[in-house]
Amino acid sequence: MEQLLNKIEAYKKEVDNTVAADIKAVEEFRIKWLGTKGIVKEIMGEMKNVAPEKKKEAGQLLNEFKTFVETKYAGLKESSDDGQQSTGNAIDLSLPGDELPIGSRHPVTLMRNRIVSIFQRLGFAVAE
């Protein structure tokens, strides 16, 4: 039990001193501590070595430690998200949007104009 307490305290200090500069570091933190083969799962696996009369106390300590790590992860994720947004390309919503192209003539109108121009070159007049 004492060994488990010492481990938890050492890990708490390590987690508390962790600083993540970017999203990649936050993800590495999550994998190291909360992943399926992470340290929290490893410590939870050591519960089988604790005496039955001390399991309740050890379980509470482990749950507190897990909550502590999850809270730290949430804080790191939040701070890295804020940092990413502030350094990213900001969009100025007050600027006018891109101009859309007006469009083009209908294919039937294009053919009609082409036919009219051909007949005009042949000497015919257009009456509408």
C-alpha positions in Angstrom: 0.0 0.0 0.0 2.8 2.4 0.9 4.5 1.6 -2.4 1.3 2.4 -4.3 0.9 5.7 -2.4 4.5 6.7 -3.2 4.0 5.9 -6.8 0.8 7.9 -7.0 2.4 10.9 -5.3 5.4 10.8 -7.7 3.1 10.5 -10.7 1.0 13.4 -9.4 4.0 15.6 -9.3 5.0 14.5 -12.8 1.5 15.2 -14.1 1.3 18.6 -12.4 4.6 19.7 -13.9 3.5 18.7 -17.4 3.2 21.5 -19.9 2.0 20.9 -23.5 2.9 23.5 -26.2 0.8 22.0 -29.0 -2.0 19.6 -29.8 0.5 16.8 -30.5 2.0 17.1 -27.0 -1.5 17.0 -25.5 -2.3 13.8 -27.4 1.0 12.3 -26.3 0.1 13.2 -22.7 -3.3 11.5 -23.1 -1.8 8.3 -24.6 0.9 8.1 -21.9 -1.4 8.7 -18.9 -4.9 7.7 -20.0 -4.4 5.3 -22.9 -5.2 1.6 -22.8 -1.6 0.9 -21.9 -1.2 4.1 -20.0 0.2 4.7 -16.5 -3.3 5.1 -14.9 -4.4 1.7 -16.2 -1.1 0.2 -15.0 -1.6 1.5 -11.5 -5.2 0.3 -11.6 -3.8 -3.2 -12.4 -1.8 -3.1 -9.2 -5.0 -3.1 -7.1 -4.8 -6.9 -7.1 -1.7 -6.7 -4.9 -3.3 -4.5 -2.2 -4.6 -6.2 0.9 -8.4 -6.7 0.9 -8.9 -4.5 4.0 -7.1 -1.6 2.3 -8.7 -1.9 -1.1 -11.4 0.6 -0.4 -8.9 3.3 0.6 -6.6 2.4 -2.3 -9.5 2.5 -4.8 -10.5 6.0 -3.6 -6.9 7.2 -4.0 -6.7 5.7 -7.5 -10.0 7.3 -8.5 -8.8 10.7 -7.2 -5.6 10.3 -9.2 -7.4 9.3 -12.4 -9.7 12.3 -11.9 -6.7 14.5 -11.4 -5.1 13.3 -14.6 -8.3 13.7 -16.6 -8.7 17.3 -15.3 -5.1 18.1 -16.2 -5.7 16.6 -19.7 -8.8 18.7 -20.1 -6.9 21.8 -19.1 -4.0 21.1 -21.4 -6.4 20.5 -24.3 -8.3 23.7 -23.6 -5.1 25.8 -23.4 -3.7 24.2 -26.6 -7.0 24.8 -28.4 -7.0 28.5 -27.4 -3.4 28.8 -28.6 -4.2 27.2 -31.9 -7.1 29.6 -32.5 -5.2 32.7 -31.7 -2.2 31.8 -33.9 -4.3 30.5 -36.8 -5.5 32.5 -39.7 -8.3 34.8 -38.4 -11.2 35.5 -40.6 -12.5 39.0 -40.7 -16.2 38.7 -40.9 -16.8 42.4 -41.6 -15.1 42.2 -45.0 -17.3 41.7 -48.1 -17.5 38.2 -49.6 -16.1 37.0 -52.8 -17.9 38.2 -55.9 -19.8 35.4 -57.6 -19.6 35.2 -61.4 -22.6 36.7 -63.2 -23.1 33.7 -65.4 -23.3 33.1 -69.1 -25.8 33.1 -72.0 -28.2 30.3 -72.5 -27.0 27.8 -75.1 -30.1 28.3 -77.3 -29.5 32.1 -77.3 -25.9 31.5 -78.3 -26.9 29.4 -81.2 -29.7 31.8 -82.3 -27.2 34.7 -82.3 -24.7 32.7 -84.3 -27.3 31.7 -86.9 -28.5 35.4 -87.1 -24.9 36.6 -87.7 -24.3 34.0 -90.4 -27.5 35.0 -92.2 -26.6 38.7 -91.9 -23.3 38.0 -93.6 -25.2 36.3 -96.4 -27.2 39.5 -96.9 -30.4 38.8 -95.1 -32.1 41.2 -92.7 -33.4 40.3 -89.2 -37.0 41.2 -88.4 -38.2 40.6 -84.9 
